[in-house]
């Protein structure tokens, strides 16, 4: 139920994206590339605290006093601990909706995104006997699910930004693979 609600809200928020890309009142984005880094905190699983990275490219923004910006995102998080590697990669479309004027020194915004998220878990185990070399066995599972992101952020005119968002995806093998990103970034 939670994922269906998120997808509906995400599609409703991103619906103007198609018309914004073709509209006469759309402007090119001055600093279209966003790089983010921080921590992802998974809701469940063994490797809950993971290193998180993200990159985005903004295609267009509205001419409104409080602009909307539409683009694409790639998010990645991973952690290796005790022979277990957990990671998630997300690719999708996103929108940011600024709550202040484009000319303000600092601009709070809300963000929403929808995309495909690939969750991977890999376990390596080794066995060693006294007369033989160690053997390593690796088991890996990967699943791709549709999911979404909802968040808030704050951006300075010099390009620096901070963002907190929650990633919601369907359960994978009974485990809730979603979580919260806390990241800082830079636009250029």
C-alpha positions in Angstrom: 0.0 0.0 0.0 2.8 2.4 0.9 4.6 1.9 -2.4 1.4 2.4 -4.4 0.7 5.7 -2.6 4.3 6.9 -3.2 4.1 6.0 -6.9 0.8 7.9 -7.3 2.2 11.0 -5.6 5.4 10.8 -7.6 3.6 10.5 -10.9 1.3 13.4 -10.0 4.3 15.6 -9.0 6.3 14.7 -12.1 3.4 14.9 -14.6 4.2 18.5 -15.5 7.7 17.3 -16.5 6.6 16.4 -20.0 5.0 19.7 -20.7 7.8 21.6 -19.0 10.3 20.0 -21.4 8.4 21.3 -24.4 7.0 24.5 -23.0 8.0 28.0 -24.1 8.2 29.1 -20.5 11.0 26.6 -19.6 14.6 27.7 -19.1 17.9 25.9 -19.4 19.4 25.0 -16.0 22.6 27.1 -15.3 24.3 24.4 -13.2 22.7 21.2 -14.5 25.0 18.6 -12.8 24.6 17.6 -9.2 27.1 15.4 -7.2 26.1 14.2 -3.7 27.9 12.1 -1.1 26.9 11.0 2.4 25.3 8.1 4.4 22.4 5.8 3.6 20.7 4.3 6.6 18.7 1.2 5.6 15.5 0.3 7.3 16.5 -3.3 7.9 19.2 -5.8 7.0 22.7 -6.4 8.2 24.6 -3.5 6.7 22.4 -0.7 7.7 24.8 2.3 7.6 26.3 2.6 4.1 28.3 5.0 2.1 26.0 6.8 -0.4 26.7 8.7 -3.6 24.5 10.3 -6.1 24.7 12.2 -9.4 21.9 14.1 -11.2 21.4 16.0 -14.4 18.7 18.7 -14.6 17.1 19.3 -18.1 14.8 22.2 -17.5 13.4 24.6 -15.0 10.2 26.7 -15.0 10.2 30.4 -15.2 8.0 30.7 -12.1 9.2 32.9 -9.2 9.6 29.7 -7.2 10.9 27.4 -9.9 10.5 23.7 -10.5 13.5 21.7 -11.9 13.2 18.4 -13.7 15.9 15.9 -14.5 17.3 12.4 -13.9 19.2 10.8 -11.0 21.6 7.9 -10.3 21.9 6.9 -6.6 24.3 4.3 -5.3 25.1 3.0 -1.8 27.2 0.1 -0.6 28.9 -1.4 2.5 31.1 -4.5 2.9 31.4 -5.9 6.4 32.3 -9.4 7.6 32.1 -11.1 4.2 28.7 -9.5 3.4 28.4 -6.8 0.7 25.1 -4.9 0.5 24.4 -2.3 -2.2 21.5 -0.5 -3.9 21.5 1.4 -7.2 18.6 3.6 -8.3 18.0 5.3 -11.7 15.0 7.4 -12.5 13.4 10.8 -13.0 13.1 13.5 -10.4 11.7 16.9 -9.7 12.7 19.6 -7.2 10.2 22.3 -6.2 11.8 25.4 -4.7 10.0 27.1 -1.8 11.9 30.5 -2.2 12.7 32.8 -5.2 15.4 31.8 -7.6 17.3 34.9 -6.5 17.3 34.1 -2.8 20.7 33.5 -1.2 19.5 30.1 0.2 16.7 28.1 -1.2 14.8 25.3 0.6 13.2 22.7 -1.7 11.1 19.5 -1.8 12.2 16.7 -4.1 10.3 13.7 -5.5 11.6 10.9 -7.8 10.5 7.6 -9.3 12.7 5.0 -10.8 14.1 1.4 -10.8 16.2 0.3 -7.8 18.5 -2.7 -8.0 19.3 -4.3 -4.6 22.2 -6.7 -4.4 23.5 -8.8 -1.5 26.7 -10.8 -1.8 28.1 -13.2 0.8 31.6 -14.6 0.7 32.5 -17.6 3.0 35.9 -19.3 3.2 36.8 -22.8 4.3 40.2 -23.8 5.2 41.7 -27.1 6.4 45.2 -27.6 7.8 46.4 -29.3 4.7 44.7 -27.3 1.9 44.5 -23.7 0.8 41.5 -21.7 1.7 38.5 -21.9 -0.7 36.1 -19.0 -1.0 32.4 -19.6 -1.9 30.3 -16.6 -3.0 26.5 -16.4 -3.1 24.8 -13.4 -4.6 21.2 -12.2 -5.0 20.0 -9.3 -7.0 16.5 -8.0 -7.4 15.2 -4.9 -9.2 12.1 -3.1 -8.0 10.2 0.1 -8.9 10.4 2.7 -6.1 10.5 6.3 -5.3 12.2 9.1 -3.3 10.7 11.9 -1.2 12.9 14.5 0.4 13.8 18.0 1.4 16.9 20.0 0.8 18.6 23.4 1.1 20.7 25.0 -1.7 23.1 28.0 -1.6 23.7 30.2 -4.6 27.4 29.2 -4.7 26.3 25.6 -5.6 26.6 23.8 -2.2 23.5 21.9 -1.0 22.3 19.5 1.7 19.6 16.9 1.2 17.7 14.4 3.2 15.4 11.9 1.4 13.8 8.6 2.0 13.9 5.8 -0.6 10.8 3.6 -0.6 10.9 0.3 -2.6 9.1 -3.0 -2.4 10.4 -5.6 0.0 13.1 -7.9 -1.4 13.1 -11.4 0.1 11.0 -10.1 3.0 13.5 -7.4 3.8 12.6 -3.7 3.5 15.5 -2.4 1.4 14.5 1.3 1.6 16.0 3.8 3.9 17.1 7.4 4.4 19.9 9.3 2.6 21.7 12.2 4.3 24.0 13.9 1.8 25.8 17.0 1.0 26.6 18.0 -2.6 27.6 20.5 -5.2 26.0 21.8 -8.4 28.1 22.8 -11.4 
